[in-house]
Amino acid sequence: MTDASTIDHVKMMQHVESHPYPQLFATISGAHLYGFPSPDSDFDLRGVHILPLETVIGLDEGDQTVEKEGIYDGLEIDLVTHDVEKFFRLMLKRNGYVLEQIFSPLVVFSTPEHEELKSIAKKCITRHHAHHYLGFAATQWKLFAKESPPRVKPLLYVYRVLLTGIHLMRHGEVEANLVTLNESAKLSYIDELVDRKRCGPEKGTLQAADLEFHTREYERLTAELESAHEASKLPEMPSARSELNDLLVRLRLKPVRVKALDELARQSQDLGMGY
């Protein structure tokens, strides 16, 4: 019997295969990765494409970023990919978002080079990634605080970002799933908010009276992330530049090898990917 997750995976693969360029990987990001999708959440796919060598060395500038939206039997899918060189340069900066895409366990499309990239990416993690998460959390908090009534979704994004940053500083591990992060954080209100988001509409709201409490928690967790940054033993600088350069050259000069679709479907089921 074919379950819903397998059907969704096939639709996502159809969307990925319509991409104009070969791809290194495509993974699921957004609310599904973060552990709090609503019943009506769309699917945010993120990944890397590989511009052909003749495009890179020619006069015409290729598509550094490709965005593709589609609807498949009511399933909304948004795919955004960067060219491999642009993506690798982002990895060498304090960009936590690209690391989350690489390490996402919700894999739609992969290659052996994607597995190699995961190993290299560990050498890109630095203590200064804390600045990415502090800035991202501040932006999400502003979005949350200006709404009336306040919504559950942006508040969950605030907590997800802060806990991801704290975990990264303390353990050197990229973990984007808020439910998993809360297993150690043990914040009771997180479980309640996640349940509301999962069971309700995408635009579910909070009581205005809750704002004061969450303001205190935002400030407390921000301070905790700042402290974790100060105490972190992570390196100051990434050490993967030469390995990324080597992989980039190889990807430009030869086609990537794609994992078989049936293997990816099996991996999805092994991960319990109900998305």
C-alpha positions as CSV (number, residue, x, y, z in Angstrom):
1,M,0.0,0.0,0.0
2,T,1.3,3.5,-0.9
3,D,1.2,6.0,2.0
4,A,0.9,9.7,1.8
5,S,4.6,10.4,2.5
6,T,5.6,8.3,-0.5
7,I,3.1,10.1,-2.8
8,D,4.4,13.5,-1.6
9,H,8.0,12.4,-2.2
10,V,7.2,11.4,-5.8
11,K,5.6,14.8,-6.4
12,M,8.6,16.6,-4.9
13,M,10.9,14.5,-7.1
14,Q,8.9,15.5,-10.2
15,H,9.4,19.2,-9.2
16,V,13.1,18.7,-8.6
17,E,13.5,16.9,-12.0
18,S,12.0,19.9,-13.8
19,H,15.0,22.0,-12.7
20,P,17.0,23.3,-15.7
21,Y,20.4,22.3,-14.3
22,P,22.0,19.2,-12.7
23,Q,21.7,19.3,-8.9
24,L,23.9,18.3,-6.1
25,F,21.1,17.8,-3.6
26,A,17.6,19.0,-2.7
27,T,16.4,18.8,0.9
28,I,13.3,19.9,2.8
29,S,13.6,23.1,4.9
30,G,11.0,25.3,6.5
31,A,8.3,24.2,9.0
32,H,8.7,20.5,8.0
33,L,12.4,20.5,8.9
34,Y,11.8,22.6,12.0
35,G,9.2,20.1,13.3
36,F,6.0,22.2,13.3
37,P,4.2,22.0,9.9
38,S,0.6,22.9,9.9
39,P,-1.9,20.7,7.9
40,D,-1.9,23.4,5.2
41,S,1.9,24.1,5.2
42,D,3.6,24.0,1.8
43,F,6.9,22.3,1.1
44,D,10.1,24.4,1.1
45,L,12.8,22.6,-0.9
46,R,16.4,24.0,-0.9
47,G,19.4,22.8,-2.7
48,V,22.4,23.3,-5.0
49,H,22.6,23.2,-8.8
50,I,25.6,23.0,-11.0
51,L,26.0,25.4,-13.9
52,P,27.7,23.8,-16.9
53,L,31.4,24.6,-17.5
54,E,30.7,26.4,-20.7
55,T,28.3,28.8,-18.9
56,V,30.8,29.5,-16.2
57,I,33.7,30.4,-18.5
58,G,31.6,32.2,-21.1
59,L,30.5,35.8,-21.3
60,D,26.9,35.1,-20.3
61,E,26.3,35.0,-16.6
62,G,24.4,31.8,-15.6
63,D,21.6,31.6,-13.1
64,Q,23.2,31.9,-9.7
65,T,19.9,31.3,-8.0
66,V,16.9,29.4,-9.4
67,E,13.4,29.6,-7.9
68,K,10.6,27.2,-9.0
69,E,7.1,27.1,-7.6
70,G,4.6,24.4,-8.4
71,I,1.3,22.9,-7.3
72,Y,0.8,19.1,-7.7
73,D,-2.7,17.9,-6.9
74,G,-3.0,20.6,-4.2
75,L,0.5,20.1,-2.9
76,E,2.4,23.4,-3.0
77,I,6.1,23.1,-3.5
78,D,8.7,25.9,-3.5
79,L,12.2,25.0,-4.7
80,V,15.2,27.4,-4.4
81,T,18.7,26.4,-5.4
82,H,22.0,28.2,-5.6
83,D,24.9,27.4,-8.0
84,V,27.5,25.3,-6.4
85,E,30.1,28.1,-6.3
86,K,27.8,30.6,-4.7
87,F,26.7,28.0,-2.2
88,F,30.2,27.0,-1.2
89,R,31.1,30.7,-0.7
90,L,28.2,31.0,1.7
91,M,29.4,28.0,3.6
92,L,32.7,29.8,4.2
93,K,30.8,32.7,5.8
94,R,28.8,32.6,9.1
95,N,25.7,31.4,7.3
96,G,23.8,28.8,9.4
97,Y,21.0,28.5,6.9
98,V,23.1,26.7,4.2
99,L,24.4,24.3,6.8
100,E,20.9,23.4,7.8
101,Q,20.1,22.6,4.2
102,I,23.1,20.3,3.9
103,F,22.4,18.4,7.1
104,S,18.6,18.3,6.7
105,P,17.6,14.6,7.3
106,L,14.6,15.1,5.0
107,V,16.3,14.3,1.7
108,V,14.4,14.5,-1.6
109,F,17.3,14.2,-3.9
110,S,21.0,13.3,-3.2
111,T,24.3,12.3,-4.8
112,P,27.5,10.8,-3.4
113,E,29.0,14.2,-3.6
114,H,26.3,15.5,-1.2
115,E,27.5,12.9,1.3
116,E,31.1,14.2,0.8
117,L,29.9,17.7,1.3
118,K,28.4,16.8,4.7
119,S,31.8,15.8,5.9
120,I,33.4,18.9,4.6
121,A,30.7,21.2,6.0
122,K,31.6,20.1,9.6
123,K,34.8,22.0,9.1
124,C,32.9,25.2,8.2
125,I,31.2,25.5,11.6
126,T,32.7,28.3,13.7
127,R,31.8,30.1,16.9
128,H,30.9,33.1,14.8
129,H,27.8,31.3,13.5
130,A,26.2,32.6,16.7
131,H,25.9,36.0,15.0
132,H,23.8,34.5,12.3
133,Y,21.3,33.0,14.8
134,L,21.2,36.1,17.0
135,G,20.5,38.3,13.9
136,F,17.9,35.9,12.5
137,A,16.2,35.6,15.9
138,A,16.0,39.4,16.2
139,T,14.4,39.7,12.8
140,Q,11.9,37.0,13.5
141,W,11.0,38.6,16.9
142,K,10.3,42.0,15.2
143,L,8.0,40.2,12.8
144,F,6.2,38.5,15.7
145,A,6.0,41.6,17.9
146,K,4.5,43.9,15.3
147,E,1.5,41.6,14.5
148,S,-1.9,42.0,16.1
149,P,-3.0,39.5,17.1
150,P,0.5,37.8,17.4
151,R,0.8,34.6,15.4
152,V,2.2,31.2,16.6
153,K,4.4,30.6,13.5
154,P,6.9,33.6,13.8
155,L,7.2,32.9,17.6
156,L,8.1,29.3,16.9
157,Y,10.7,30.5,14.4
158,V,12.2,32.7,17.1
159,Y,12.5,29.8,19.5
160,R,13.8,27.4,16.9
161,V,16.5,29.8,15.8
162,L,17.7,30.6,19.3
163,L,17.8,26.9,20.4
164,T,19.5,25.9,17.2
165,G,22.2,28.5,17.8
166,I,22.7,27.5,21.5
167,H,23.0,23.8,20.5
168,L,25.5,24.6,17.8
169,M,27.7,26.7,20.1
170,R,27.7,24.0,22.8
171,H,27.9,20.8,20.7
172,G,29.1,21.8,17.2
173,E,26.2,20.0,15.7
174,V,23.5,21.5,13.3
175,E,20.1,20.6,14.7
176,A,17.1,22.5,13.2
177,N,14.2,20.5,14.6
178,L,12.6,22.4,17.5
179,V,11.0,19.2,18.9
180,T,14.3,17.5,19.1
181,L,16.0,20.6,20.5
182,N,13.4,20.8,23.2
183,E,14.2,17.3,24.4
184,S,17.1,18.8,26.2
185,A,15.8,22.4,26.6
186,K,12.7,21.0,28.3
187,L,10.6,24.2,27.8
188,S,7.0,23.1,28.4
189,Y,5.5,26.0,26.4
190,I,7.4,24.8,23.3
191,D,5.4,21.6,23.1
192,E,2.2,23.5,23.6
193,L,3.0,25.9,20.8
194,V,4.1,23.1,18.5
195,D,0.9,21.2,19.0
196,R,-1.1,24.4,18.2
197,K,0.8,24.9,15.0
198,R,0.6,21.3,13.9
199,C,-3.1,21.0,14.5
200,G,-4.2,24.4,13.5
201,P,-4.1,26.6,10.4
202,E,-0.9,28.2,9.1
203,K,-2.0,31.6,10.5
204,G,-3.0,30.5,14.0
205,T,-2.8,33.3,16.6
206,L,-2.0,33.8,20.3
207,Q,-3.6,35.7,23.1
208,A,-2.2,39.2,23.5
209,A,-1.7,38.5,27.2
210,D,1.0,35.9,26.3
211,L,3.2,38.6,24.8
212,E,4.8,39.6,28.1
213,F,5.8,36.1,29.0
214,H,7.3,35.4,25.6
215,T,9.2,38.7,25.6
216,R,10.9,37.6,28.8
217,E,11.7,34.2,27.3
218,Y,13.1,35.8,24.1
219,E,15.4,38.0,26.1
220,R,16.5,35.1,28.4
221,L,17.3,32.8,25.5
222,T,19.1,35.5,23.6
223,A,21.3,36.1,26.6
224,E,21.9,32.3,26.8
225,L,23.0,32.2,23.2
226,E,25.3,35.1,23.8
227,S,26.8,33.3,26.8
228,A,27.2,30.0,24.8
229,H,29.0,32.0,22.1
230,E,31.4,33.4,24.6
231,A,32.1,30.0,26.1
232,S,32.2,28.1,22.8
233,K,35.3,26.0,21.9
234,L,34.4,26.0,18.2
235,P,37.1,27.3,15.9
236,E,37.4,31.0,14.9
237,M,37.6,30.3,11.1
238,P,36.5,27.5,8.7
239,S,39.2,25.1,7.6
240,A,37.4,23.6,4.6
241,R,38.3,26.1,1.8
242,S,40.8,23.8,-0.1
243,E,38.4,20.8,0.1
244,L,35.5,22.9,-1.1
245,N,37.6,24.2,-4.0
246,D,38.6,20.6,-4.9
247,L,35.0,19.5,-4.9
248,L,33.9,22.5,-6.9
249,V,36.4,21.7,-9.7
250,R,35.4,18.1,-9.8
251,L,31.7,19.0,-10.0
252,R,32.3,21.4,-12.9
253,L,34.4,18.9,-14.8
254,K,32.2,15.8,-14.5
255,P,28.5,14.9,-14.0
256,V,27.3,14.0,-10.6
257,R,26.0,10.5,-9.9
258,V,22.4,10.5,-8.7
259,K,21.2,8.2,-6.0
260,A,18.4,5.9,-7.3
261,L,14.9,7.1,-6.6
262,D,13.9,3.8,-4.9
263,E,16.8,4.2,-2.5
264,L,15.7,7.7,-1.6
265,A,12.2,6.5,-1.1
266,R,13.5,3.8,1.2
267,Q,15.5,6.4,3.2
268,S,12.4,8.6,3.5
269,Q,10.4,5.7,5.0
270,D,13.3,4.8,7.3
271,L,13.3,8.4,8.6
272,G,9.5,8.2,9.2
273,M,9.0,11.1,6.7
274,G,5.4,11.9,7.0
275,Y,6.7,15.4,6.3
